[in-house]
Amino acid sequence: MSSIIAYFTLGNGIYSMTKAAIEKFCDALRLEMKKFGVQVCIIQPGNYARSTKIQPPLSAEEIWSELSEEEKAVYSKEYVQERADFFNSILSEGSTNGNEVVDAMVDALTSPAPKARYMVAKLKEKALVLVCALFPTAVMDSVLSYALSKVKLA
């Protein structure tokens, strides 16, 4: 189980990194297992946060209260508020139809010719993945940096 977040990060570096690692591990495993007739499939869900509750929304105050004094010296309360609003907005836009992901998993397990990758995402999420793959890194860094935050650090 991977995620479209394997292709880009929006301030969730550790999660994104683990999903990218899963992608590469499965690519290597798929090639290695092919000679044994074993098929390896990757499920790449988009934003299903509302159906899985994998990441509950957090208020800026909850986040701020968990920061160390050293972290508070680096990040302003305004910055934490802006980031909390940004991520909570993304979470609230997530699909509530988790059956789409389950259907992809069932197809991967039962199809005589399963796909190597099942991207289960909204059209705009699929478009973002495509754009990330096609555009130069410098362009995507600029776009994603702009999307992340306009608030400066403390």
LOTIVO-210264 format. One record per residue (C-alpha): residue number from 1; x, y, z. Coordinates in steps of 0.1 Angstrom, whole numbers, padded with zeros to 4 digits. Each point is the difference from the previous one (the first is absolute). Example, Ala and Ser with C-alpha at 12.3 -4.5 7.8 and 13.67 -1.06 7.14 Angstrom:
! residues 2
+-----+-------+-------+-------+
|   k |    xx |    yy |    zz |
+-----+-------+-------+-------+
|   1 |  0123 | -0045 |  0078 |
|   2 |  0014 |  0034 | -0007 |
+-----+-------+-------+-------+
This chain:
! residues 154
+-----+-------+-------+-------+
|   k |    xx |    yy |    zz |
+-----+-------+-------+-------+
|   1 |  0000 |  0000 |  0000 |
|   2 |  0017 |  0032 | -0012 |
|   3 | -0015 |  0034 | -0007 |
|   4 |  0001 |  0027 | -0026 |
|   5 |  0020 |  0019 |  0026 |
|   6 |  0029 | -0022 | -0011 |
|   7 |  0003 |  0024 | -0030 |
|   8 |  0001 |  0033 |  0019 |
|   9 |  0000 |  0014 |  0035 |
|  10 | -0021 |  0027 |  0015 |
|  11 |  0017 |  0004 |  0033 |
|  12 | -0004 | -0036 |  0010 |
|  13 |  0035 | -0011 | -0008 |
|  14 |  0003 | -0032 |  0021 |
|  15 | -0034 | -0014 | -0013 |
|  16 |  0010 |  0009 | -0036 |
|  17 |  0034 | -0015 |  0004 |
|  18 | -0014 | -0033 |  0013 |
|  19 | -0025 | -0002 | -0028 |
|  20 |  0028 |  0006 | -0026 |
|  21 |  0020 | -0028 |  0016 |
|  22 | -0029 | -0023 | -0002 |
|  23 | -0003 |  0008 | -0037 |
|  24 |  0036 | -0008 | -0007 |
|  25 |  0000 | -0031 |  0022 |
|  26 | -0031 | -0013 | -0019 |
|  27 |  0016 |  0008 | -0034 |
|  28 |  0030 | -0021 |  0009 |
|  29 | -0021 | -0028 |  0015 |
|  30 | -0023 | -0001 | -0030 |
|  31 |  0030 | -0005 | -0023 |
|  32 |  0017 | -0025 |  0023 |
|  33 | -0032 | -0021 |  0005 |
|  34 | -0010 |  0000 | -0037 |
|  35 |  0021 | -0030 | -0007 |
|  36 | -0020 | -0019 |  0026 |
|  37 | -0033 |  0010 | -0014 |
|  38 | -0008 |  0023 |  0030 |
|  39 | -0016 |  0033 | -0009 |
|  40 |  0006 |  0030 |  0022 |
|  41 | -0025 |  0029 | -0001 |
|  42 |  0001 |  0034 |  0016 |
|  43 | -0032 |  0018 |  0011 |
|  44 |  0005 |  0038 | -0002 |
|  45 | -0029 |  0017 |  0018 |
|  46 | -0006 |  0037 | -0002 |
|  47 | -0015 |  0019 |  0029 |
|  48 | -0023 | -0023 |  0019 |
|  49 |  0007 |  0016 |  0034 |
|  50 | -0037 |  0004 |  0007 |
|  51 | -0009 | -0036 | -0006 |
|  52 |  0030 | -0015 |  0019 |
|  53 |  0005 |  0026 |  0027 |
|  54 |  0037 | -0008 | -0004 |
|  55 |  0008 |  0036 |  0009 |
|  56 | -0025 |  0019 |  0022 |
|  57 | -0001 |  0037 | -0003 |
|  58 |  0020 |  0019 |  0027 |
|  59 | -0004 |  0035 |  0011 |
|  60 |  0029 |  0024 |  0000 |
|  61 | -0002 |  0002 |  0038 |
|  62 |  0003 | -0038 |  0003 |
|  63 |  0031 |  0001 | -0022 |
|  64 |  0015 |  0030 |  0017 |
|  65 | -0004 | -0016 |  0034 |
|  66 |  0020 | -0030 | -0011 |
|  67 |  0030 |  0020 | -0013 |
|  68 |  0031 |  0003 |  0020 |
|  69 |  0013 |  0035 |  0010 |
|  70 |  0027 | -0004 | -0026 |
|  71 | -0026 | -0007 | -0027 |
|  72 | -0021 |  0029 |  0012 |
|  73 |  0030 |  0022 | -0005 |
|  74 |  0002 | -0010 | -0036 |
|  75 | -0037 | -0001 | -0010 |
|  76 | -0024 |  0028 |  0007 |
|  77 | -0035 | -0006 |  0013 |
|  78 | -0012 |  0016 | -0033 |
|  79 |  0020 | -0025 | -0020 |
|  80 | -0014 | -0030 |  0020 |
|  81 | -0036 |  0014 | -0005 |
|  82 |  0005 |  0004 | -0037 |
|  83 |  0014 | -0035 | -0004 |
|  84 | -0027 | -0016 |  0022 |
|  85 | -0027 |  0018 | -0021 |
|  86 |  0017 | -0012 | -0032 |
|  87 |  0002 | -0037 |  0010 |
|  88 | -0035 |  0000 |  0016 |
|  89 | -0013 |  0014 | -0033 |
|  90 |  0017 | -0028 | -0019 |
|  91 | -0014 | -0026 |  0025 |
|  92 | -0035 |  0014 | -0003 |
|  93 |  0001 | -0004 | -0038 |
|  94 |  0008 | -0037 |  0002 |
|  95 | -0024 | -0025 | -0015 |
|  96 | -0024 | -0018 |  0023 |
|  97 | -0003 | -0030 | -0025 |
|  98 |  0027 | -0023 |  0013 |
|  99 | -0017 | -0028 | -0020 |
| 100 |  0019 |  0012 | -0031 |
| 101 |  0033 | -0009 |  0017 |
| 102 | -0014 | -0034 |  0011 |
| 103 | -0012 | -0007 | -0035 |
| 104 |  0035 |  0006 | -0014 |
| 105 |  0014 | -0024 |  0026 |
| 106 | -0026 | -0026 | -0009 |
| 107 |  0008 |  0004 | -0037 |
| 108 |  0038 | -0003 |  0007 |
| 109 | -0006 | -0032 |  0019 |
| 110 | -0026 | -0017 | -0022 |
| 111 |  0008 |  0012 | -0036 |
| 112 |  0017 | -0025 | -0022 |
| 113 |  0020 |  0029 | -0014 |
| 114 |  0003 |  0026 |  0027 |
| 115 |  0015 |  0034 | -0006 |
| 116 |  0034 |  0008 |  0014 |
| 117 | -0014 |  0033 |  0015 |
| 118 | -0035 |  0010 |  0010 |
| 119 | -0003 |  0037 |  0004 |
| 120 | -0032 |  0006 |  0018 |
| 121 | -0004 |  0038 |  0001 |
| 122 | -0020 |  0030 | -0012 |
| 123 |  0007 |  0014 | -0034 |
| 124 |  0018 |  0030 |  0015 |
| 125 |  0022 | -0022 |  0021 |
| 126 |  0009 | -0021 | -0030 |
| 127 |  0008 |  0032 | -0020 |
| 128 |  0023 |  0012 |  0028 |
| 129 |  0019 | -0033 | -0001 |
| 130 |  0003 |  0003 | -0038 |
| 131 |  0012 |  0036 |  0003 |
| 132 |  0026 | -0010 |  0026 |
| 133 |  0013 | -0027 | -0023 |
| 134 |  0002 |  0023 | -0030 |
| 135 |  0012 |  0034 |  0013 |
| 136 |  0035 |  0007 |  0011 |
| 137 |  0007 | -0002 |  0037 |
| 138 |  0007 |  0037 |  0003 |
| 139 | -0035 |  0008 | -0014 |
| 140 | -0017 | -0024 |  0023 |
| 141 |  0020 |  0012 |  0030 |
| 142 | -0012 |  0035 | -0007 |
| 143 | -0037 | -0010 | -0004 |
| 144 |  0000 | -0023 |  0030 |
| 145 |  0018 |  0025 |  0022 |
| 146 | -0025 |  0027 | -0010 |
| 147 | -0029 | -0024 |  0008 |
| 148 |  0015 | -0009 |  0034 |
| 149 |  0002 |  0034 |  0016 |
| 150 |  0002 |  0037 | -0004 |
| 151 |  0007 |  0005 |  0037 |
| 152 |  0036 |  0006 |  0009 |
| 153 |  0018 | -0017 |  0029 |
| 154 |  0003 |  0020 |  0033 |
+-----+-------+-------+-------+
